[in-house]
């Protein structure tokens, strides 16, 4: 069993920070700039979340596999962690639609129906609609597709880990990791659209990141990864190479291999975060990132949920000042981040932590 590693809180905080800054950039203003693809690449923080989740969840399952209440305890802990905040924001969306918008018919209309969210299936609705979902300006929920992917992973993976021995899990995870690019291309052909939303949000198209994290968890517990100087150098160099290839596909062209090399890059990053005295571990051990990691769930949920409110409260007044756009952008990021952080702190204190204490 691997004990709690503080640097992993920093990894979680870094992933949240990447996503927030990326989504707070003014895409309509900066999209044509040469630096935009890299500046906007913080959305890859979602992939880092997947790799980290695969590592943590698989580790928990392997460490508790022989316990009599294996399934019950796993699902109980996941429910206490995910459900309170998730269903609280859905309740807010219901109130906003019925009370503020006074449009109750919108609750159960087509692909935008909240029923998909209550069943943890908004990613399926996104794929079928081939567009982002919309319910109300007071509560943006489309970004919760990634939570749906994780919940769908939680349904299947505990049974896989329970049935298969570790020596079989390793090649299975490696196969899932390498099949991701082909599954995404196949999905595009099925939906008749290159770079379809379906190939971005459907669970089998995102399993390579989760499998990559699982691979590290299994290898550590089988003592296949020794943190030696030579091993550290090899992983560092492979991480650098995959990072350069990822950079190429971000800037030069699109390819579904990008998702595969993103998984490789973040797997190497995670491995280095586990290595004592590595530069990556020192980065992830910083107090700021570890602090953000504690509130990462709320940060992720609230940053897009109140996107239109942030626009009305912060962006419009700032743009009316006539200040230079870079200044407006910087102030907007600070204000939107501050508001998101405040919501996350309140959520942690009054909603998440009371349930987590029941674990």
Secondary structure, 3 states (H helix, E strand, C coil): CCCCCHHHHHHHHHHHHHHHHHHHCCHHHHCCCCCHHHHHHHHHHHHHHHHHHHHHHHHHHHHHCCCCCHHHHHHHHHHHHHHHHHHHHHHHHHHHHHHHCCCHHHHHCHHHCCHHHHCCCHHHHHHHHCCCCCCECCECCHHHHHHHHHHHHHHHHHHHHHHCCHHHHHHHHHHHHHHHHHHHHHHHHHHCCCCCCHHHHCHHHCHHHHHHHHHHHHHHHCCCCCCCHHHHHHHHHHHHHHHHHHHHHHHCCCCCHHHHHHHHHHHHHHHHHHCCCCHHHHHHCCHHHHHHHHCHHHHHHHHHHCHHHHHHHHHHHHHCCCCCHHHHHHHHHHHHHHHHHHHHHHHHHHHHHHHHCCC
